[in-house]
C-alpha cells in the first residue's frame, strides 16, 4: 500500500512540475530530454530506499532488544527459582 502512495506522490509532483512550466524551462536548456524525469525518479527511489531501510532497521532493533531482554529475564527467573533458599 505504501508503494502505491509513494508512486502517486511522485506522479502528482511531476504533474505539478508540468502544469507550472518547470518542464518547459528544462526543455529550453541543452539537456538530455528525459533528464528531469529520470532525476526525479532516481531521487524518489533513493529517498524511499533510505526511509525503508530506516524503518526495517528500527523494527529489527526493537525485535532484537525484545528477544535479548526475554532471554535475560528467563535466565534471571531460572536463577532466582533455583536459588530461592
One Martini backbone bead per residue (centre of mass of N, CA, C, O) as a GRO file, in nm:
protein
   85
    1UNK     BB    1   0.057   0.063  -0.019
    2UNK     BB    2   0.303   0.253  -0.004
    3UNK     BB    3   0.376   0.231  -0.303
    4UNK     BB    4   0.127   0.374  -0.408
    5UNK     BB    5   0.164   0.645  -0.262
    6UNK     BB    6   0.448   0.711  -0.376
    7UNK     BB    7   0.366   0.706  -0.672
    8UNK     BB    8   0.155   0.928  -0.653
    9UNK     BB    9   0.345   1.148  -0.552
   10UNK     BB   10   0.529   1.149  -0.799
   11UNK     BB   11   0.306   1.217  -1.005
   12UNK     BB   12   0.213   1.486  -0.879
   13UNK     BB   13   0.483   1.630  -0.897
   14UNK     BB   14   0.513   1.610  -1.205
   15UNK     BB   15   0.246   1.753  -1.271
   16UNK     BB   16   0.321   2.021  -1.139
   17UNK     BB   17   0.566   2.078  -1.321
   18UNK     BB   18   0.407   2.088  -1.586
   19UNK     BB   19   0.188   2.311  -1.510
   20UNK     BB   20   0.421   2.534  -1.415
   21UNK     BB   21   0.679   2.506  -1.635
   22UNK     BB   22   0.941   2.345  -1.568
   23UNK     BB   23   0.971   2.168  -1.822
   24UNK     BB   24   0.994   2.403  -2.025
   25UNK     BB   25   1.262   2.507  -1.910
   26UNK     BB   26   1.424   2.246  -1.965
   27UNK     BB   27   1.382   2.246  -2.281
   28UNK     BB   28   1.572   2.507  -2.326
   29UNK     BB   29   1.790   2.329  -2.242
   30UNK     BB   30   2.100   2.143  -2.284
   31UNK     BB   31   1.943   1.854  -2.243
   32UNK     BB   32   1.845   1.565  -2.168
   33UNK     BB   33   1.519   1.504  -2.198
   34UNK     BB   34   1.484   1.283  -1.949
   35UNK     BB   35   1.633   1.408  -1.698
   36UNK     BB   36   1.405   1.512  -1.506
   37UNK     BB   37   1.267   1.237  -1.474
   38UNK     BB   38   1.507   1.067  -1.381
   39UNK     BB   39   1.586   1.242  -1.139
   40UNK     BB   40   1.320   1.217  -0.983
   41UNK     BB   41   1.315   0.906  -0.964
   42UNK     BB   42   1.590   0.868  -0.825
   43UNK     BB   43   1.530   1.043  -0.579
   44UNK     BB   44   1.287   0.879  -0.479
   45UNK     BB   45   1.430   0.608  -0.453
   46UNK     BB   46   1.637   0.692  -0.242
   47UNK     BB   47   1.440   0.796  -0.029
   48UNK     BB   48   1.282   0.520   0.004
   49UNK     BB   49   1.523   0.346   0.082
   50UNK     BB   50   1.597   0.496   0.339
   51UNK     BB   51   1.322   0.468   0.478
   52UNK     BB   52   1.308   0.156   0.468
   53UNK     BB   53   1.570   0.101   0.624
   54UNK     BB   54   1.489   0.249   0.882
   55UNK     BB   55   1.240   0.082   0.943
   56UNK     BB   56   1.364  -0.203   0.947
   57UNK     BB   57   1.587  -0.136   1.153
   58UNK     BB   58   1.402  -0.053   1.390
   59UNK     BB   59   1.252  -0.319   1.408
   60UNK     BB   60   1.503  -0.494   1.457
   61UNK     BB   61   1.589  -0.360   1.721
   62UNK     BB   62   1.333  -0.421   1.880
   63UNK     BB   63   1.339  -0.729   1.848
   64UNK     BB   64   1.622  -0.779   1.964
   65UNK     BB   65   1.565  -0.655   2.241
   66UNK     BB   66   1.332  -0.841   2.317
   67UNK     BB   67   1.489  -1.106   2.302
   68UNK     BB   68   1.712  -1.034   2.502
   69UNK     BB   69   1.526  -0.971   2.745
   70UNK     BB   70   1.395  -1.249   2.756
   71UNK     BB   71   1.656  -1.403   2.820
   72UNK     BB   72   1.727  -1.255   3.079
   73UNK     BB   73   1.461  -1.310   3.236
   74UNK     BB   74   1.474  -1.617   3.217
   75UNK     BB   75   1.745  -1.650   3.363
   76UNK     BB   76   1.661  -1.504   3.623
   77UNK     BB   77   1.428  -1.692   3.696
   78UNK     BB   78   1.591  -1.950   3.718
   79UNK     BB   79   1.791  -1.852   3.931
   80UNK     BB   80   1.579  -1.775   4.150
   81UNK     BB   81   1.443  -2.051   4.170
   82UNK     BB   82   1.706  -2.213   4.255
   83UNK     BB   83   1.778  -1.961   4.482
   84UNK     BB   84   1.540  -1.935   4.722
   85UNK     BB   85   1.704  -2.007   5.000
   0.00000   0.00000   0.00000
